[in-house]
Amino acid sequence: MSVGQARSIATPRFSPAMNPSFEQTLVEVWRQALVENATAVELGTARYPVRLTLKRHLREVDFVFEGENIRELEQNPDTKSRWAQMARSGLKVMHPRRKATPH
């Protein structure tokens, strides 16, 4: 799914009984964090805070999907990538990353 497609999707909030796909979950996190400017993302019965990074004040959300720790991070518009160019043009872009679990 492209960012343009995700931008136009009106995804309903997940109920605790739903079992959303990974892609649906990423879109839901993106929608709540960047489109709705929520202070916390709600996935089922779980709530995950939307934090700002210290240096660039980009939004990030750490959440759990099927036992995996995931971080979704807002695109830094000040880099030279095509994703940054899209962010500079006004699109709301986030990237998922699998977080390492502490030992």
C-alpha positions as CSV (number, residue, x, y, z in Angstrom):
1,M,0.0,0.0,0.0
2,S,1.4,3.4,-0.9
3,V,1.3,6.4,1.3
4,G,-1.2,8.1,-1.0
5,Q,-3.5,5.1,-0.7
6,A,-3.1,5.0,3.1
7,R,-3.8,8.7,3.2
8,S,-7.3,8.3,1.8
9,I,-8.3,5.2,3.9
10,A,-10.9,5.6,6.6
11,T,-10.1,2.6,8.7
12,P,-12.5,1.9,11.6
13,R,-11.1,1.6,15.1
14,F,-10.4,-2.0,16.1
15,S,-12.6,-3.7,18.7
16,P,-11.1,-6.1,21.2
17,A,-12.7,-9.0,19.3
18,M,-11.1,-8.2,15.9
19,N,-7.9,-9.8,14.7
20,P,-6.4,-7.2,12.4
21,S,-3.6,-7.9,10.0
22,F,-0.1,-6.3,10.4
23,E,-0.9,-3.9,7.5
24,Q,-4.2,-2.9,9.1
25,T,-2.5,-2.3,12.4
26,L,0.2,-0.1,10.8
27,V,-2.4,2.0,9.1
28,E,-4.4,2.3,12.3
29,V,-1.3,3.5,14.3
30,W,-0.5,5.9,11.4
31,R,-4.0,7.3,11.4
32,Q,-4.3,7.8,15.1
33,A,-0.8,9.2,15.6
34,L,-0.4,11.5,12.5
35,V,-3.9,12.2,11.2
36,E,-5.8,12.5,14.5
37,N,-2.8,13.8,16.4
38,A,-3.7,11.4,19.3
39,T,-1.6,11.4,22.4
40,A,-2.1,7.6,22.7
41,V,-2.9,4.9,20.1
42,E,-5.6,2.5,21.0
43,L,-5.3,-1.0,19.5
44,G,-8.1,-3.2,20.9
45,T,-7.9,-2.8,24.7
46,A,-4.3,-1.7,24.7
47,R,-3.1,1.9,24.7
48,Y,0.3,3.0,23.5
49,P,1.6,6.6,24.1
50,V,2.6,8.7,21.1
51,R,6.0,10.2,22.0
52,L,8.2,12.9,20.4
53,T,11.8,12.1,19.6
54,L,14.2,14.4,21.5
55,K,16.2,15.8,18.7
56,R,13.7,16.2,15.8
57,H,10.4,16.1,17.6
58,L,9.1,13.4,15.3
59,R,6.3,11.2,16.5
60,E,6.9,7.6,17.4
61,V,4.8,4.8,18.8
62,D,6.0,1.6,20.4
63,F,3.4,-1.2,20.3
64,V,3.1,-5.0,20.3
65,F,1.8,-7.0,17.4
66,E,1.5,-10.8,17.9
67,G,4.2,-10.8,20.5
68,E,6.6,-8.6,18.5
69,N,7.8,-5.2,19.7
70,I,7.3,-2.7,16.9
71,R,8.2,1.0,16.6
72,E,6.5,3.2,14.1
73,L,8.4,6.4,13.5
74,E,7.4,9.6,11.6
75,Q,9.5,10.3,8.6
76,N,12.1,13.1,9.1
77,P,11.4,15.6,6.3
78,D,14.9,17.0,6.5
79,T,16.7,14.1,4.8
80,K,17.3,13.6,1.1
81,S,15.2,10.4,0.6
82,R,12.1,10.2,-1.5
83,W,10.1,9.5,1.7
84,A,11.4,12.8,3.1
85,Q,10.4,14.5,-0.1
86,M,6.8,13.1,0.3
87,A,6.8,14.3,3.9
88,R,7.9,17.8,2.9
89,S,5.1,17.9,0.3
90,G,2.6,17.4,3.2
91,L,2.0,13.7,3.2
92,K,2.1,12.0,6.6
93,V,4.7,9.2,6.5
94,M,5.6,6.7,9.1
95,H,8.0,3.7,9.0
96,P,7.7,0.5,11.1
97,R,10.7,-1.0,12.7
98,R,11.0,-4.2,14.7
99,K,12.4,-3.4,18.1
100,A,15.0,-5.6,19.7
101,T,13.8,-7.1,23.0
102,P,16.1,-6.4,26.0
103,H,17.8,-9.4,27.5
